[in-house]
Amino acid sequence: QVVKGNEITIAAVKDYYVLSTEASAAEKHGYKGSNQLKEAVLINNDKKVNEIDYSWCDEITVKELMETPVTEDITSLIYKTNALVEKVEGKGFVNYYLYDIDGKTGNYTYTQAGGDDFTWLDKFDGKICTVYMAAHNAKSSSTDCFFRFIPVEVKDENYEFDLTKSCEFALEYYANDQFKSVYKADPQLKVVTEISNDLIGIQQVDFEYTSSNTNSLYFAKEGDDLVMHTNEPGEVEITITAKYQTLTAESKINVTVEETVIASGVSVQEAVEAEVGEEVQVEGIVSSSLVNQDGFYIVDETGILAIKT
């Protein structure tokens, strides 16, 4: 898909677009909306066939684009990346996903007409291609806000992964993101000890973990698993070593272990009987979501209570 077209000059009013039903959620996350021009008037059309110049586009990974905060005003930009194109058929519609080269980090394309506007992507299905794309029209909900993608141009250039970068890739896409910056209780986290990725031809990268402060954080072999535990408060530097054939690479993750807060709460019935406006701490089991509201139900042996979030 090579994009060509007329070069035009327009006069218009700058605006941002947010779906009306998502406006309050977008505001909560600090998302202004996608850049757009409205009330456009055509001034000139050269009526020639022109190719788009992409020399100004920054190169970025899909993962980096996914991790860009929605508060950054980037929806007018085009990025160059390597991405796996994947067609996913639903009931009466088709979604097209653009994944990073790990085959799982990515998001779907904002489509119309049940996906018919992007059928030109079909010939790239299952291939890692050079993709020029924009982050566009973030999906906003009460709990999340994330960019969806618009592919502008796609080229199949027979992508091959550089296997000498296997360790660095494995750390970035599989190991580093396992950890939080702060722990307030023992997570009993089962960590990844090896990975393979058939999509790009990596076979078995092994991981080793060490802690700079084993009184606060340590790794223990439990059966076939390696499990991370936390204990007393303290600062910890986790070192992750990736090994692939004769290659190695390291990354370091800083973690804070805080004092565990042990809390106990009143029953649902006691919360119901509390005075209006009184602050209560309730202990119970989280049940289903509220109907047409943001929140959930909490249940114990005394009753059920709606919790709005």
Backbone torsions as a table, in degrees:
resi	resn	phi	psi	omega
1	GLN	NA	107.0	177.3
2	VAL	-110.5	121.0	-175.6
3	VAL	-84.9	125.8	175.5
4	LYS	-137.1	156.4	178.4
5	GLY	177.2	-178.7	179.2
6	ASN	-70.5	148.3	171.8
7	GLU	-96.5	123.4	-174.2
8	ILE	-123.2	159.0	170.4
9	THR	-119.8	129.6	-179.2
10	ILE	-131.0	155.5	168.6
11	ALA	-112.1	133.7	-174.8
12	ALA	-158.6	173.7	179.1
13	VAL	-105.2	126.8	178.6
14	LYS	-70.7	138.1	-179.4
15	ASP	-152.4	171.4	170.5
16	TYR	-118.9	146.4	179.4
17	TYR	-113.9	128.0	169.9
18	VAL	-133.6	135.2	176.4
19	LEU	-57.6	131.3	-172.7
20	SER	-56.7	-36.8	-178.5
21	THR	-74.2	-9.9	-179.0
22	GLU	-112.2	4.8	-172.3
23	ALA	-60.0	-45.3	-177.3
24	SER	-68.0	-38.3	178.5
25	ALA	-67.2	-39.7	178.6
26	ALA	-62.1	-42.3	179.1
27	GLU	-62.3	-39.5	178.8
28	LYS	-58.4	-38.2	-177.6
29	HIS	-91.8	0.2	178.7
30	GLY	78.2	21.0	-179.9
31	TYR	-91.4	119.4	-178.6
32	LYS	-74.4	-32.1	-173.8
33	GLY	122.4	174.6	179.6
34	SER	-85.8	142.0	179.3
35	ASN	-62.6	138.1	174.5
36	GLN	-155.3	162.2	172.2
37	LEU	-113.5	138.0	179.3
38	LYS	-125.7	168.4	-178.6
39	GLU	53.2	44.0	-174.9
40	ALA	-75.4	141.2	175.5
41	VAL	-124.6	127.8	179.6
42	LEU	-74.2	123.5	179.1
43	ILE	-97.3	-42.8	-176.8
44	ASN	-153.6	148.3	176.4
45	ASN	-139.1	119.5	-177.0
46	ASP	-76.1	-13.8	176.4
47	LYS	56.6	31.0	176.5
48	LYS	-114.7	164.6	176.0
49	VAL	-94.8	114.5	-177.0
50	ASN	-120.3	141.3	173.3
51	GLU	-90.0	148.8	179.6
52	ILE	-79.2	136.2	176.5
53	ASP	-90.0	117.0	-179.0
54	TYR	-102.7	10.7	-174.5
55	SER	-63.6	-20.4	-178.3
56	TRP	-85.8	-8.4	-173.2
57	CYS	-77.5	134.5	174.6
58	ASP	-76.4	147.5	173.5
59	GLU	-90.0	138.2	-174.6
60	ILE	-153.2	155.1	172.4
61	THR	-88.9	158.0	176.3
62	VAL	-60.7	-37.9	179.0
63	LYS	-60.4	-44.9	178.7
64	GLU	-63.1	-37.7	178.7
65	LEU	-67.8	-40.2	177.2
66	MET	-62.7	-32.5	-176.5
67	GLU	-88.0	-2.5	177.6
68	THR	-72.1	125.1	-178.8
69	PRO	-59.8	143.2	179.7
70	VAL	-69.8	-10.3	175.9
71	THR	-74.6	-15.2	176.7
72	GLU	-82.5	130.9	-173.8
73	ASP	-85.0	81.7	-171.9
74	ILE	-115.4	4.0	-171.4
75	THR	-73.8	-1.9	174.6
76	SER	-97.2	1.4	-174.4
77	LEU	-101.1	151.4	172.6
78	ILE	-113.4	135.2	179.8
79	TYR	-117.5	149.4	173.4
80	LYS	-100.0	131.8	-178.2
81	THR	-151.3	166.3	168.2
82	ASN	-100.0	125.2	-174.7
83	ALA	-142.8	145.5	172.5
84	LEU	-84.5	122.3	177.0
85	VAL	-90.6	128.5	-179.0
86	GLU	-136.4	126.8	178.0
87	LYS	-93.9	126.4	-179.3
88	VAL	-124.9	116.6	-177.4
89	GLU	-89.9	131.8	175.0
90	GLY	-110.4	-163.1	178.6
91	LYS	-87.9	99.0	178.7
92	GLY	85.5	6.9	178.2
93	PHE	-153.1	166.1	177.3
94	VAL	-130.4	133.4	172.9
95	ASN	-107.4	144.7	175.0
96	TYR	-117.0	124.6	-178.6
97	TYR	-106.8	147.4	173.6
98	LEU	-119.4	107.0	-176.9
99	TYR	-105.2	153.6	171.3
100	ASP	-67.8	176.2	-174.7
101	ILE	-73.0	-3.0	170.8
102	ASP	-78.6	-12.5	176.5
103	GLY	84.3	6.1	-178.0
104	LYS	-141.9	-20.1	-178.8
105	THR	-89.5	109.7	-178.9
106	GLY	172.8	-163.6	-178.0
107	ASN	-156.0	177.3	-175.3
108	TYR	-97.0	161.5	179.2
109	THR	-84.4	140.8	177.7
110	TYR	-76.0	107.3	-174.2
111	THR	-113.5	166.6	174.5
112	GLN	-131.8	170.6	176.4
113	ALA	54.7	40.1	177.8
114	GLY	66.6	17.5	-179.3
115	GLY	98.6	-2.4	-177.3
116	ASP	-64.8	-22.7	-179.1
117	ASP	-73.4	-8.7	179.2
118	PHE	-123.9	26.3	177.5
119	THR	-63.6	-18.3	176.9
120	TRP	-65.0	-13.5	176.7
121	LEU	-80.6	-11.7	-174.5
122	ASP	-55.7	-39.1	-176.0
123	LYS	-71.2	-11.8	178.3
124	PHE	-100.3	-0.5	-175.3
125	ASP	-55.5	125.7	177.8
126	GLY	84.9	5.1	-178.3
127	LYS	-113.1	146.3	169.7
128	ILE	-86.8	119.2	-174.1
129	CYS	-124.7	166.6	167.7
130	THR	-80.9	120.1	-174.5
131	VAL	-123.8	128.3	169.4
132	TYR	-98.3	118.8	-173.6
133	MET	-146.9	162.1	178.4
134	ALA	-118.7	147.8	168.8
135	ALA	-83.7	127.2	-167.5
136	HIS	-146.3	145.9	168.7
137	ASN	46.4	68.1	-177.7
138	ALA	-58.8	139.5	176.3
139	LYS	-83.0	121.5	-175.3
140	SER	-114.2	132.1	173.0
141	SER	-137.1	178.1	-178.4
142	SER	-65.0	-25.8	-174.9
143	THR	-106.4	-15.9	-173.4
144	ASP	-154.5	161.6	175.4
145	CYS	-152.1	120.3	-175.0
146	PHE	-144.8	145.5	179.6
147	PHE	-69.5	140.1	163.1
148	ARG	-101.2	167.0	-170.5
149	PHE	-112.8	150.2	170.8
150	ILE	-122.9	109.1	175.1
151	PRO	-76.0	129.7	-179.1
152	VAL	-96.5	-43.0	178.7
153	GLU	-149.7	142.3	-178.6
154	VAL	-130.7	135.5	178.6
155	LYS	-131.2	128.2	174.6
156	ASP	-87.9	105.0	-176.5
157	GLU	-113.9	27.8	176.2
158	ASN	53.6	56.9	-176.4
159	TYR	-58.1	136.5	173.0
160	GLU	-132.1	130.3	179.5
161	PHE	-78.0	140.2	176.3
162	ASP	-80.3	103.9	-174.4
163	LEU	-65.1	-16.9	176.9
164	THR	-69.1	-12.6	178.6
165	LYS	-101.7	16.5	-175.5
166	SER	-61.0	-41.0	-177.7
167	CYS	-66.4	-46.9	179.6
168	GLU	-62.1	-41.5	177.9
169	PHE	-61.4	-46.0	-177.9
170	ALA	-62.9	-40.3	177.6
171	LEU	-63.3	-47.5	-175.5
172	GLU	-66.7	-39.0	-171.2
173	TYR	-100.0	-16.8	-174.7
174	TYR	-126.1	-32.2	-170.7
175	ALA	-101.2	-50.7	-170.4
176	ASN	-61.1	-38.6	-174.0
177	ASP	-77.7	2.7	179.3
178	GLN	-72.0	-22.9	-167.5
179	PHE	-106.8	145.0	171.6
180	LYS	-92.1	163.5	179.9
181	SER	-80.8	-24.4	-178.3
182	VAL	-135.9	136.4	174.0
183	TYR	-124.1	133.3	179.3
184	LYS	-113.0	1.8	176.5
185	ALA	-162.0	160.2	-177.9
186	ASP	-64.6	116.2	-177.8
187	PRO	-80.0	-16.5	-175.8
188	GLN	47.7	53.9	-172.5
189	LEU	-85.1	119.5	174.3
190	LYS	-79.9	114.4	-175.1
191	VAL	-92.9	157.5	178.9
192	VAL	-76.3	130.8	-179.5
193	THR	-109.5	-15.6	175.2
194	GLU	-161.1	152.1	177.1
195	ILE	-141.8	154.8	168.8
196	SER	-135.0	155.3	178.8
197	ASN	-142.5	99.8	-177.4
198	ASP	-66.7	-25.8	-177.4
199	LEU	-59.8	-40.1	-177.5
200	ILE	-114.3	7.6	170.8
201	GLY	85.4	19.8	177.3
202	ILE	-88.9	128.4	178.1
203	GLN	-119.5	106.9	172.5
204	GLN	61.9	87.3	164.3
205	VAL	-95.9	126.9	-179.2
206	ASP	-98.9	145.4	179.3
207	PHE	-116.7	139.9	169.9
208	GLU	-123.8	146.1	-176.0
209	TYR	-127.1	137.3	172.2
210	THR	-133.7	151.2	179.6
211	SER	-115.2	137.1	178.4
212	SER	-77.4	-12.4	-176.2
213	ASN	-146.1	87.3	-174.5
214	THR	-73.5	-12.0	173.7
215	ASN	-71.0	-27.9	-178.7
216	SER	-99.9	-34.4	-176.7
217	LEU	-150.1	133.8	-179.2
218	TYR	-148.7	161.8	178.9
219	PHE	-113.7	134.5	-177.2
220	ALA	-130.8	138.2	175.8
221	LYS	-79.8	121.6	-179.1
222	GLU	-129.2	98.7	-174.2
223	GLY	67.1	-126.2	178.3
224	ASP	-89.7	-1.1	-173.9
225	ASP	-105.8	153.9	169.6
226	LEU	-108.8	122.0	-171.0
227	VAL	-119.3	133.8	176.0
228	MET	-92.4	134.0	177.7
229	HIS	-125.9	151.6	171.0
230	THR	-115.7	157.3	-177.0
231	ASN	-136.8	-108.9	-176.2
232	GLU	-79.3	157.8	-178.9
233	PRO	-60.3	147.5	177.9
234	GLY	165.9	171.1	176.9
235	GLU	-98.3	137.8	-174.6
236	VAL	-134.7	140.7	168.9
237	GLU	-112.6	116.6	177.2
238	ILE	-91.4	128.5	174.7
239	THR	-105.9	124.4	177.2
240	ILE	-111.0	124.6	178.3
241	THR	-111.3	123.7	177.0
242	ALA	-102.6	136.8	-179.2
243	LYS	-128.6	128.5	177.3
244	TYR	-138.3	110.9	-175.7
245	GLN	53.5	-117.1	-179.9
246	THR	-95.5	3.7	-174.8
247	LEU	-98.3	147.7	174.4
248	THR	-140.0	155.6	173.3
249	ALA	-154.8	155.3	-177.9
250	GLU	-126.9	151.0	166.6
251	SER	-137.6	154.3	-178.4
252	LYS	-124.9	133.9	-177.3
253	ILE	-121.2	125.9	177.6
254	ASN	-92.7	131.5	-175.6
255	VAL	-132.5	141.2	173.3
256	THR	-111.0	127.2	174.3
257	VAL	-102.6	121.0	-178.1
258	GLU	-104.6	167.9	178.6
259	GLU	-61.5	132.5	178.8
260	THR	-71.1	129.4	177.7
261	VAL	-93.7	117.0	178.3
262	ILE	-100.1	114.9	-174.8
263	ALA	-119.1	150.0	173.4
264	SER	-131.7	145.9	-175.7
265	GLY	-124.4	168.4	177.4
266	VAL	-80.1	170.0	178.7
267	SER	-78.1	166.7	176.6
268	VAL	-57.8	-43.4	-178.1
269	GLN	-63.3	-40.5	178.2
270	GLU	-65.1	-35.6	177.3
271	ALA	-66.4	-40.7	179.0
272	VAL	-62.5	-36.8	-176.6
273	GLU	-83.7	-4.2	-179.8
274	ALA	-69.3	159.1	177.9
275	GLU	-68.3	147.3	176.7
276	VAL	-60.6	129.8	-179.2
277	GLY	92.3	-11.4	179.1
278	GLU	-74.6	138.7	177.7
279	GLU	-84.1	128.0	-179.7
280	VAL	-129.7	153.0	175.1
281	GLN	-115.9	116.5	-171.5
282	VAL	-109.3	139.2	176.6
283	GLU	-116.2	127.9	179.6
284	GLY	-173.0	-171.3	-178.4
285	ILE	-100.5	131.3	178.3
286	VAL	-73.2	127.7	-179.7
287	SER	-110.6	-146.0	-172.6
288	SER	-72.2	167.5	178.6
289	SER	-72.8	155.6	174.3
290	LEU	-67.5	156.3	179.1
291	VAL	-86.3	120.5	176.4
292	ASN	59.6	23.4	176.5
293	GLN	-143.7	160.6	177.3
294	ASP	-86.7	116.3	179.6
295	GLY	154.5	-163.3	-174.8
296	PHE	-156.0	174.3	173.6
297	TYR	-103.6	144.3	173.5
298	ILE	-117.7	137.5	-170.0
299	VAL	-130.5	139.0	166.7
300	ASP	-142.0	-167.3	-175.0
301	GLU	-71.9	-6.8	-179.0
302	THR	-103.1	-12.3	-179.8
303	GLY	157.0	-164.1	-176.9
304	ILE	-134.1	143.1	-174.9
305	LEU	-140.3	135.5	177.5
306	ALA	-79.3	133.0	178.5
307	ILE	-117.1	116.2	177.0
308	LYS	-93.6	135.8	-178.2
309	THR	-114.5	NA	NA
